[in-house]
Amino acid sequence: AQQLAAELEVEMMADMYNRMTQACHRKCVPPLYKESELSKGECVCLDRCVAKYLEVHERMGKKLTELSLQDEELLKRMQQGTGTA
């Protein structure tokens, strides 16, 4: 079970990385390249984009964990309530 969870986590992180890369590339790098190196503006845009993407991902993870714990607690209470009746 732990190995399956670890594999799933790696898969989810790879998916997030791919989505972030595509989104930030689309937003910050023009489709017609003028130079082989990124410009300062493109670098700044990419840095900010990645930072925001990771911050949102972290916030969502915390919120989903919080909601999951609340659901588990509610389920326990419901089971205890039906067990005593």
FENKAWO-V386684 format. One record per residue. N is the residue number from 1. BURIAL is 1 if it has 9 or more other C-alpha atoms within 8 Angstrom, else 0. Layout:
BEGIN
n & burial
N & BURIAL
N & BURIAL
END
This chain:
BEGIN
n & burial
1 & 0
2 & 0
3 & 0
4 & 0
5 & 0
6 & 0
7 & 0
8 & 0
9 & 0
10 & 0
11 & 0
12 & 0
13 & 0
14 & 0
15 & 0
16 & 0
17 & 0
18 & 0
19 & 0
20 & 1
21 & 0
22 & 0
23 & 0
24 & 1
25 & 1
26 & 1
27 & 0
28 & 1
29 & 0
30 & 0
31 & 0
32 & 0
33 & 0
34 & 0
35 & 0
36 & 0
37 & 0
38 & 0
39 & 0
40 & 0
41 & 0
42 & 1
43 & 1
44 & 0
45 & 1
46 & 1
47 & 0
48 & 0
49 & 1
50 & 1
51 & 0
52 & 0
53 & 1
54 & 0
55 & 0
56 & 0
57 & 0
58 & 0
59 & 0
60 & 0
61 & 0
62 & 0
63 & 0
64 & 0
65 & 0
66 & 0
67 & 0
68 & 0
69 & 0
70 & 0
71 & 0
72 & 0
73 & 0
74 & 0
75 & 0
76 & 0
77 & 0
78 & 0
79 & 0
80 & 0
81 & 0
82 & 0
83 & 0
84 & 0
85 & 0
END
